[in-house]
Amino acid sequence: MMKLLAMLIAILAFGWSGYWLAGYWGVTTGFDRWFEDRRAQGWVAEYDDRRVLGFPNRFDTTFTNLTLADPASGVAWDMPFLQLFALSYRPNHVIAVWSPEQVLSTPTEKLTVSTEDMRASVVLRPDTALTLERSNLAIEGMILGSSADWRMSAQTLGLAMHRLGDAPATYRMALQSTNVAPPVAYRLPSGMQLPRTLATLAADMTVTFDKPWDRGAIEQARPQPTEIDITLAEIGWGDLQLNAAGRVTIDSFGYPSGTITLRAVNWREIIAVARATGRVSPGVLDTIEGALDLAAQLAGNARQLDIPLTFRNGSTRIGPVPFAPAPVIRLR
């Protein structure tokens, strides 16, 4: 009996070893093929070293000195290492861990990203397209610096995203954070009595894209949003509060149509902060302040305003009055 049991254990161990080796071959050849395909398309896709460890229950892949650059978008990403962890019996659930220092370059600026910890959990559909089902990104101790002379930081930053039901390209997205210091916080004059970090920065929204997020989002082009439904987005900074809710559709050029309602508490101080940064045209701010002042008089509440922002024909309007171009919502 013991001999039979030992033989059975040996057969199972041999079989599992064969399964892991087959998975190892699939992982290594899959990465080799992906990098070769990117280079054939004109990408820079290089690394100094790649190792796959984790026998018998995991596939732990580490890239050293990884560089990816997409010529179509002009975006490049450099990092000392990137680690991808997956259980051998659940290869479609991947944990990604980034190095503490990274550099992200775009056609307009270079971003230096420093973090104490940055990792994500990603669950993909087990198909060849590797369609995203859900993901959770968690960042601790982030400092973001730009060659365009701005910076921001956050104690924690979390972004969750999951596909809704059978909708192929609709995702619910949620943002949570603590102690975020936005770029404007580093530019305020010393006389403005505001804390360095935001008390609140959070969002809950549903976004529909023109195609699902899958491997093509990296290899070909990013999915573009076609509809954004904001359940609630909120920013709290000292006594300043700004909330937003509403829905817009987005055309093929990236222009939104629809209405987002803003609730601004202590809105005059919000305008003063915008003036102090010097990043918004004084003429635009004068127009906004005049329209809001009129709205406050009509509402009878000088401190709090509910402002419907309407996006139509490439312009942003407060009521019937256009005051600025509509933002272009496009993902590079």
Beta strands, then each sheet from edge to edge (+ up, - down):
strand 1: 44-46
strand 2: 49-53
strand 3: 58-70
strand 4: 75-87
strand 5: 90-98
strand 6: 101-105
strand 7: 110-114
strand 8: 117-124
strand 9: 132-146
strand 10: 150-163
strand 11: 170-181
strand 12: 200-209
strand 13: 225-237
strand 14: 240-250
strand 15: 256-265
strand 16: 304-312
strand 17: 315-318
strand 18: 321-325
sheet 1: 1+ 3- 2+
sheet 2: 1+ 3- 4+ 5- 8+ 9- 7+ 6-
sheet 3: 1+ 3- 4+ 5- 8+ 9- 10+ 11- 12+ 13- 14+ 15- 16+ 17- 18+
end
